[in-house]
Amino acid sequence: MNLSSRTIAILIALLVAGVLTTYARIGPTLPFREAFLAAGVTVAACFLLVYLSFEALIFREINGIYAGLEHIKRKEFKKLSSKFLFRPEPVKRVRDEILLMAERRQQELDELVRLQALRREFLADVSHELKTPLFAAQGFVHTILDDEDDDIDLATRRKFLSKAAASLDTLDALVQDLVTIAQLEKGVVRMRRQRFDLIVLVREIFELLEQQAARRGTTLELFPPTLPEAGLMIVADRNRIRQVLVNLIDNAIKYGRDHGRVVVSLIEGSRSVRVAVRDDGAGIAPEHQGRIFERFYRIDKSRSRESGGSGLGLAISKHIVEAHKSTIKVKSTLGEGTTLEFKLNKPKGTLPAAS
């Protein structure tokens, strides 16, 4: 049974007053009215004495502990002048605060452990990603440098140098992506918002990726077929949204099925346009869907490396979309395909149009 200090004080006071009143009533010296008055005075006196004794001897110390917990919780380690006396159930309050703080600290420790594991995984991934093109370029260059007898003809030299240059270009693209994602995470990159036609942008990207899609027999489609002739104006950073769409459509071509379809849907709402990129590939298992936006996370590592890319495209896309006050979502069913979608705001007032 949980009793507060006030309840205990009242019970003790009533008990003492009852004993004294009974004794006084039985005795011949006090009439009923004086006995009742004596009982009231006794109850008040006993309550104050017992309650103040609890506060002075026990709860003052507990309130000091509670005040210290308040300082820690507020991250104020200097002495504060706070009054904690005469608050009910201080022991229960201290217990609850300690349990709450312990739960929060455990959550922080779990998060630190998770971040440490992600850090180790990231360092291992970035080391591997940097090592692959670097070792390839190093091997081609040293092969030419070590040829002291000119056994390698000019055509072979040019071939080796071209492969070394391609590896260094891959390395440069990886470093640039790392710089970009670091700047996006720090908020250094500012979005240059302007009005532009989203339909024109998507068709421009289709032309850019047309040959890549043709190599796999993939059909690029824009949905719905009857889009507004006046265009679909949105407000966003055109270059950054172009980067997002290139990443999403490129991934849809790579991981969709051969001779399949990649559909880009532009669904107009009252205040925004929903952009969705859908493929008909193998789909993504539920346990992977929450991690595909992590840096260097690959579901099928062997196929991903064969397809090229730095492994940072989706992570960069996620940060760009979030910088536009939106969220990129994934919907996928195994054997049916994957859809990645986000929203972009339509113009409200007068903004400069993209050139």
Secondary structure as GFF3:
##gff-version 3
##sequence-region A 1 355
A	DSSP	alpha_helix	5	26	.	.	.	ID=ss1
A	DSSP	alpha_helix	32	54	.	.	.	ID=ss2
A	DSSP	pi_helix	55	59	.	.	.	ID=ss3
A	DSSP	alpha_helix	60	73	.	.	.	ID=ss4
A	DSSP	alpha_helix	90	145	.	.	.	ID=ss5
A	DSSP	alpha_helix	154	186	.	.	.	ID=ss6
A	DSSP	beta_strand	194	197	.	.	.	ID=ss7
A	DSSP	alpha_helix	198	208	.	.	.	ID=ss8
A	DSSP	alpha_helix	210	216	.	.	.	ID=ss9
A	DSSP	beta_strand	219	223	.	.	.	ID=ss10
A	DSSP	beta_strand	233	236	.	.	.	ID=ss11
A	DSSP	alpha_helix	238	255	.	.	.	ID=ss12
A	DSSP	beta_strand	261	268	.	.	.	ID=ss13
A	DSSP	beta_strand	272	279	.	.	.	ID=ss14
A	DSSP	alpha_helix	286	289	.	.	.	ID=ss15
A	DSSP	alpha_helix	301	307	.	.	.	ID=ss16
A	DSSP	alpha_helix	313	323	.	.	.	ID=ss17
A	DSSP	beta_strand	329	333	.	.	.	ID=ss18
A	DSSP	beta_strand	337	345	.	.	.	ID=ss19
###
